[in-house]
Amino acid sequence: MVDVQSGSVDEDTLDTILAADVDFSGELSFKEPLMIKGRVSGVVRTESDLHISEKAVVQADIYACNITVRGTLKGNILATGKVELFASCRMDGDIHAAYVTMEQGSRFNGICTMTGSADGSVH
């Protein structure tokens, strides 16, 4: 595994944060970067970035640009950019992304497919 180079997300730069007391079920769509701190189940769709905080619990398929996972995720990821799994991450599901980094200590159970290009195409 490779040490993940990204630091913590500056919450002041995010337009939307779903707080720890939020429990959402359904399809979540948005256009600006979002951080999930609570519980989300269903489907998450965006052309932007998604951050799953350390205490978040997400049971959803995710379609996004770049994704950072520090919490628990059960579901598949389709990312046009990069997926970062941090040491506190617990993920069960498949990943399809341009690039994937996993910090030592992260737990990932699934199939990982990396295209190596930010647009998702195979060269």
Helices and strands as residue ranges (DSSP letters): G 11-13, E 16-18, E 23-30, E 34-36, E 39-46, E 50-52, E 57-64, E 67-69, E 72-74, E 77-79, E 82-85, E 90-92, E 95-97, E 99-102, E 107-109, E 112-114
